Amino acid sequence: MNTEKIPKGWWLNVTVMARFQDSWIVGVMRKGKSSWITESVLSGFDTPQEAYVKGMDWINDYTTLKSK
């Protein structure tokens, strides 16, 4: 996972949910005026890399739709 590829103003929080079938989740946060805003939480991934990729995909889809 290359965190340098996360666009400025965004943050991905990848963590394991041990109580939920040992799956990985990713929180997608965007920098607001005074705090971080949770835009989405995606779950059910087998690896942290898979969660990271889906989080990056979410950011790319969001920014593409907002730029249109």
N, C-alpha and C positions, 0 to 999 in steps of 0.2 A: 504494500500500500504506500503510495507516494502522496503524502499529505500536502506537498507543495503544489499539487495539481488542483486542490480545492480552491475555487474562486474566492477572491477577496470579499469579505463580508459574509461568508458562509462557514459553517462548522459541522462536521460529522462526528457524532458520538457513537462509536461501535462498542457494544458490550454484550456479554453472555447473560442469558436469562436462565439461571440454573434451576429455578423452581418451575420453569415452563418448558419441560422436555429438553433441557440443555441446548436450546437454540439461540442463535445470535440475533440481535436487533440493531438497528441503526436509527438514531435520532438525527433529523435534518433541521439545523437551526440557521436562522438568518439574523444578522446584526440589525437591531432596530435603533431608534434614536438614543435610548438609554439602557437597553438590555437586549439579550438574545431572545428571539421569538422561535418557538418550536413550530415549524411548518408541517412536519410529517414524522411519523414513527413507523418504520417498516420492520416486519418480524418474520420469523420462520426460516432463517438462513442456517445452513450447515457449517459455514466457516466465516470468520471475520472478513476475509477477502471478498466473499460473495456479498456480504452486507455492505461493505465499502463501495463496491461497484454499483449496487442498486441505489445507494445514496447519491453517488455521483450522477447516475442516470437521472434520478429525480431532479437534482439541481439543474442539469442540462435541459431537461424537458421544461421545467418551470421557467428558466431564463429565456428559452426559445419562444415559449408562448407569450411571455411578457414583452418581448421585443417586437412582436408582430402588431 
